[in-house]
Structures are given as C-alpha cells and as structure tokens.
Amino acid sequence: MRVLVTGVKGQLGSDIAAELKLRAEECIGADIADFDITDRGATVGTIKKYMPDCVIHCAAFTDVNGAEEKRGLCERINVLGTENVALACNEADAKLIYISTDYVFNGEGMRPYEPNDERNPINFYGMTKSLGEDKVRSICPKHFIVRTSWVFGKNGTNFVKTMLRLGEQMEGLTVVDDQIGSPTYTPDLARLLCDMAATERYGTYHATNEGFCSWYDFAKKIMELSGIGCNIKPIASKDYPSPAKRPQNSRLSKEKLVQNGFYKLPPWEDALKRFIKALR
C-alpha cells in the first residue's frame, strides 16, 4: 500500500509515517516545503504524480486561539486546502482520511457525541474543520473522516509537554476543570488510521483514547506519573478567558469503531504513562 501523508512533520503525521515504516508500507511524506495544499495545481499535480492508494490528510491550521486572529489563513488551510486534497484524491482514485476534531460540536449536554450528531462549532477553528468535512463528503466518495481530541505525542507542542515544563518551573498551576474530553496519544491513533487505510469501511468516526477527564484531571495525572510536585488547582472556564471559546463537553462516542470492525484505543491513563516513559 502506498500512502501519502500531508503534514508529515507534525505531531500526528510523524507518528503515522513511523507506523507505516514499521509495517513496511510505502510512505510518501509531504509538508509545506513539498507542496502547498492551498495551491490547487501543486496539490493535484503532486498527488496525481505519486498516485497513492490513500492520502492521510494531517496538514491543518491547529492554533485554536490564533485562528480567531488569523481567520483568512486558517480558512485557506483548513477549507480550501482540504478541498484541494479531496479533489486530488478523487482524480487519483485514492482513499482520503481527513483528521477532524471534537470542536465541530458546541459542547452542550453531557452525553458523548455520536458521529452523526448535528455539528455547531463555537469557535472559528471548529467552523473551518467542519467546513473541511463538508468538502471531503461532497468531493471524495472514498473517504474516512476521523474526529479526535486533546492530541499529544513526541513531536511538536502539546498540553502534556507544557504541563511538564511549567510543573518543573512553578510550585502551583490553575487548570480548567469544567471542560471534559479524552486525551489522544498519537502513536495509538496512528495505528488505527493505518488499519483504516487498508479497508473500505468508509464514513465518519470518532477516535480517542478511552475514558473521559477534565483538563484539571489530566494535569493532575501528568504530575502524578512524572513525579513532579507541582500543586494543581481547579478553575472555571469563565475565570480563564481566552480568544477562542472552548466546548465544555468534548466527550466522543467510539461505538461506531467497534460496529465497523475496528477497535477502541487503550485508556488515556495508560497512554500517558507510555508517553512520559518515552520522553525519558
């Protein structure tokens, strides 16, 4: 199987490339230096040149706060860029796996969101990812849309690395305790995505590590597993203002994975333990 990975230098893309290498599958890694996804000619030309069996589209504008200020850039990358990749996949008859987000939902209620629930994003980043989903559905029949959340891995910046760094520098930190979701470890997600790429079980899925927690719970577990003596105190979202509004309920139901012959990822606590061990 020949797989082209956009955003290959990013947190998830780099682990997908590593997983494909372990499986002895052919991986074509692409980043901004290779072609700009907002350039339709370059995108279609490059993907048709390699004629991959599958494109795993990880390239995205993911700075949620920055998206509120750089709306034009965010929209070009997440909507136009995704449209270009979908058009290229359709012309090359390639499968497309599009990485989406819990932020396509408004975060109301307490039950886990199902893949077919109504989308109603409350920040600009979530809106662009939702529009990207629409592009994929309308252009490329052979698609997987995989929504994930709270991603962490060895490459790039993430909440775990930030907490470890601040925990070493400070005696105490305040972390919001009223936003609930699931952390996701990129090597675990990468394995699932590579398994999906080998099938034709197309559709929209949710994929995170198992279990739910608040950012406060997550931070406490980070300090506990790392042995850092930083005191974590809870704070409400309303007392921690940020440019982008965040959904309070980011719980995602993963039942569709099992119904379609895939599998749920390990518990987030187990994933975090493995990540901290890997960092050391």
C-alpha positions as CSV (number, residue, x, y, z in Angstrom):
1,M,0.0,0.0,0.0
2,R,1.3,3.4,-0.9
3,V,0.2,6.2,1.5
4,L,0.8,9.9,1.2
5,V,0.8,11.8,4.5
6,T,0.3,15.5,4.5
7,G,1.6,17.4,7.5
8,V,4.2,14.7,7.9
9,K,6.4,16.8,10.2
10,G,3.6,17.4,12.6
11,Q,2.6,15.6,15.8
12,L,0.3,13.0,14.2
13,G,1.8,12.9,10.7
14,S,5.2,11.9,12.0
15,D,3.8,9.0,14.0
16,I,1.8,7.8,11.0
17,A,4.9,7.8,8.9
18,A,6.7,5.8,11.7
19,E,3.9,3.3,11.9
20,L,3.8,2.8,8.1
21,K,7.6,2.2,8.2
22,L,7.1,-0.4,10.9
23,R,4.6,-2.2,8.6
24,A,6.9,-1.9,5.6
25,E,4.3,0.1,3.7
26,E,5.4,2.8,1.2
27,C,5.0,6.2,2.8
28,I,5.3,9.5,0.9
29,G,5.7,12.2,3.5
30,A,4.7,15.7,2.4
31,D,4.9,19.1,4.2
32,I,4.8,22.7,3.2
33,A,8.2,22.5,1.6
34,D,7.0,19.8,-0.8
35,F,3.7,21.4,-1.9
36,D,1.3,24.0,-0.5
37,I,-2.1,22.5,-0.1
38,T,-3.7,25.9,-0.7
39,D,-2.2,25.8,-4.2
40,R,-4.7,23.6,-6.2
41,G,-2.4,23.0,-9.1
42,A,0.5,21.9,-6.9
43,T,-1.7,19.7,-4.8
44,V,-3.5,17.9,-7.6
45,G,-0.3,17.6,-9.6
46,T,1.8,16.2,-6.7
47,I,-0.8,13.7,-5.6
48,K,-1.5,12.5,-9.2
49,K,2.2,12.2,-9.7
50,Y,2.6,9.7,-6.8
51,M,-0.9,8.0,-7.3
52,P,-1.2,6.8,-3.7
53,D,-3.7,4.2,-2.6
54,C,-4.6,6.5,0.3
55,V,-3.9,10.1,1.5
56,I,-4.0,10.7,5.2
57,H,-4.6,14.4,5.5
58,C,-3.0,15.7,8.7
59,A,-1.9,19.2,7.5
60,A,-4.0,21.8,9.2
61,F,-4.1,25.2,11.0
62,T,-4.5,23.9,14.6
63,D,-3.8,27.0,16.7
64,V,-7.3,27.4,18.1
65,N,-6.7,30.9,19.7
66,G,-4.6,32.0,16.7
67,A,-7.5,31.1,14.4
68,E,-9.6,33.9,15.8
69,E,-7.0,36.4,14.8
70,K,-5.8,34.8,11.5
71,R,-9.1,33.8,10.1
72,G,-8.1,34.2,6.5
73,L,-5.1,31.9,6.8
74,C,-6.9,29.4,8.9
75,E,-9.8,29.2,6.4
76,R,-7.4,28.8,3.4
77,I,-5.5,25.9,5.0
78,N,-8.4,24.1,6.6
79,V,-11.1,24.6,4.0
80,L,-9.5,25.4,0.6
81,G,-6.5,23.2,1.4
82,T,-8.8,20.3,2.3
83,E,-10.9,20.9,-0.8
84,N,-7.8,20.7,-3.0
85,V,-6.6,17.5,-1.3
86,A,-10.1,16.0,-1.8
87,L,-10.2,16.9,-5.5
88,A,-6.7,15.4,-5.9
89,C,-7.8,12.2,-4.2
90,N,-10.9,12.0,-6.4
91,E,-8.9,12.4,-9.6
92,A,-6.2,9.9,-8.4
93,D,-8.9,7.4,-7.3
94,A,-7.3,7.4,-3.8
95,K,-8.9,6.9,-0.4
96,L,-8.8,10.0,1.8
97,I,-8.6,10.0,5.6
98,Y,-9.4,13.5,6.9
99,I,-8.4,14.3,10.5
100,S,-11.2,16.4,12.2
101,T,-11.9,17.5,15.7
102,D,-14.3,17.5,18.7
103,Y,-14.5,21.2,18.1
104,V,-17.1,20.7,15.4
105,F,-19.6,20.4,18.2
106,N,-20.9,23.1,20.5
107,G,-20.2,21.2,23.7
108,E,-23.6,21.3,25.2
109,G,-25.1,18.5,27.3
110,M,-23.1,15.7,29.0
111,R,-23.6,12.6,26.8
112,P,-20.8,11.6,24.3
113,Y,-21.4,12.9,20.8
114,E,-22.1,10.3,18.1
115,P,-20.5,10.7,14.6
116,N,-23.8,11.7,13.0
117,D,-24.8,14.3,15.6
118,E,-25.5,17.8,14.5
119,R,-22.4,20.0,14.2
120,N,-22.5,23.5,15.6
121,P,-19.0,24.8,16.3
122,I,-18.5,27.7,18.7
123,N,-15.0,28.9,17.5
124,F,-13.5,29.7,14.2
125,Y,-11.1,26.8,14.1
126,G,-14.0,24.3,14.7
127,M,-16.0,26.0,11.9
128,T,-13.2,25.6,9.4
129,K,-12.8,21.9,10.3
130,S,-16.5,21.4,9.9
131,L,-16.4,23.0,6.5
132,G,-13.5,20.8,5.6
133,E,-15.6,17.8,6.5
134,D,-18.3,19.1,4.1
135,K,-15.7,19.4,1.3
136,V,-14.5,15.8,1.8
137,R,-18.0,14.4,1.8
138,S,-19.1,16.3,-1.3
139,I,-16.0,15.6,-3.4
140,C,-14.3,12.3,-2.5
141,P,-16.6,9.2,-2.1
142,K,-13.8,7.0,-0.8
143,H,-13.3,8.9,2.5
144,F,-12.9,8.5,6.2
145,I,-13.5,11.4,8.5
146,V,-11.9,10.8,11.9
147,R,-12.6,13.2,14.7
148,T,-10.2,13.2,17.6
149,S,-9.4,15.4,20.6
150,W,-6.7,16.6,23.0
151,V,-3.8,15.1,21.0
152,F,-0.3,14.6,22.4
153,G,2.8,12.9,21.1
154,K,6.6,13.3,21.0
155,N,6.7,15.7,18.0
156,G,5.5,19.3,18.4
157,T,3.9,21.1,21.3
158,N,1.0,19.8,23.4
159,F,-0.7,20.1,26.8
160,V,1.4,17.3,28.4
161,K,4.8,18.9,27.4
162,T,3.5,22.3,28.5
163,M,2.4,20.9,31.9
164,L,5.7,19.1,32.4
165,R,7.7,22.3,31.6
166,L,5.6,24.6,33.8
167,G,5.5,22.0,36.6
168,E,9.2,22.0,36.8
169,Q,9.3,25.8,37.0
170,M,6.3,26.6,39.3
171,E,5.0,25.4,42.7
172,G,1.4,25.6,41.6
173,L,-0.8,25.9,38.5
174,T,-4.5,26.5,37.9
175,V,-6.2,24.4,35.2
176,V,-9.8,24.4,34.0
177,D,-12.0,21.7,35.4
178,D,-15.3,22.2,33.5
179,Q,-14.2,21.1,30.0
180,I,-14.5,17.3,29.7
181,G,-13.0,15.2,26.9
182,S,-10.5,12.5,26.1
183,P,-6.7,12.8,25.6
184,T,-5.4,11.0,22.5
185,Y,-1.8,9.6,22.1
186,T,-0.6,10.0,18.5
187,P,1.1,6.5,18.2
188,D,-2.2,4.8,19.2
189,L,-4.2,6.9,16.8
190,A,-1.7,6.3,14.0
191,R,-2.0,2.5,14.3
192,L,-5.8,2.8,13.9
193,L,-5.6,5.2,10.9
194,C,-3.1,2.8,9.2
195,D,-5.5,-0.1,9.8
196,M,-8.4,2.0,8.4
197,A,-6.4,2.9,5.3
198,A,-6.2,-0.8,4.4
199,T,-10.1,-1.1,4.4
200,E,-13.1,0.3,2.5
201,R,-15.2,0.8,5.6
202,Y,-15.7,4.5,4.8
203,G,-17.6,7.0,6.9
204,T,-17.3,9.3,9.9
205,Y,-15.7,8.0,13.0
206,H,-14.6,9.2,16.5
207,A,-11.2,8.0,17.7
208,T,-9.6,9.0,21.0
209,N,-8.1,7.1,23.9
210,E,-10.7,5.5,26.2
211,G,-12.1,7.3,29.2
212,F,-13.0,10.9,30.0
213,C,-11.4,13.6,32.2
214,S,-11.2,17.3,32.6
215,W,-8.1,19.3,31.8
216,Y,-7.6,19.6,35.6
217,D,-7.8,15.7,35.9
218,F,-5.4,15.4,33.0
219,A,-2.9,17.8,34.6
220,K,-3.0,16.1,38.0
221,K,-2.3,12.7,36.4
222,I,0.6,14.2,34.4
223,M,2.2,15.5,37.7
224,E,1.5,12.2,39.5
225,L,3.1,10.0,36.8
226,S,6.1,12.3,36.3
227,G,6.7,12.7,40.0
228,I,6.7,16.5,39.8
229,G,5.5,18.1,43.0
230,C,3.5,20.9,41.4
231,N,0.2,21.7,43.0
232,I,-2.7,21.7,40.5
233,K,-5.8,23.8,41.4
234,P,-9.1,23.8,39.5
235,I,-10.5,26.9,37.9
236,A,-13.7,27.5,35.9
237,S,-13.5,28.4,32.2
238,K,-15.2,31.7,32.8
239,D,-12.3,32.6,35.1
240,Y,-9.7,31.7,32.4
241,P,-10.5,33.9,29.4
242,S,-9.1,33.0,26.0
243,P,-9.6,34.4,22.5
244,A,-11.5,31.2,21.4
245,K,-14.4,29.7,23.2
246,R,-14.0,26.0,24.0
247,P,-16.8,23.4,24.2
248,Q,-17.4,22.1,27.8
249,N,-18.5,18.7,26.6
250,S,-15.9,17.1,24.2
251,R,-16.9,13.5,25.0
252,L,-16.9,11.5,21.8
253,S,-18.6,8.1,21.4
254,K,-16.4,5.5,19.8
255,E,-19.0,2.7,19.4
256,K,-19.1,3.1,15.6
257,L,-15.5,1.9,15.5
258,V,-16.4,-1.5,17.0
259,Q,-19.6,-1.7,15.0
260,N,-17.5,-1.4,11.8
261,G,-14.8,-3.9,12.8
262,F,-12.2,-1.6,14.2
263,Y,-11.2,-1.3,17.8
264,K,-11.1,1.3,20.7
265,L,-7.8,2.8,21.7
266,P,-6.3,2.0,25.2
267,P,-7.3,4.1,28.3
268,W,-5.8,7.6,28.3
269,E,-4.0,7.0,31.6
270,D,-2.1,4.0,30.1
271,A,-1.3,6.1,27.0
272,L,0.0,9.0,29.2
273,K,2.1,6.6,31.2
274,R,3.7,5.3,28.0
275,F,4.3,8.8,26.7
276,I,6.1,10.0,29.8
277,K,8.2,6.9,29.8
278,A,9.1,7.5,26.1
279,L,10.1,11.1,26.8
280,R,12.5,9.9,29.4
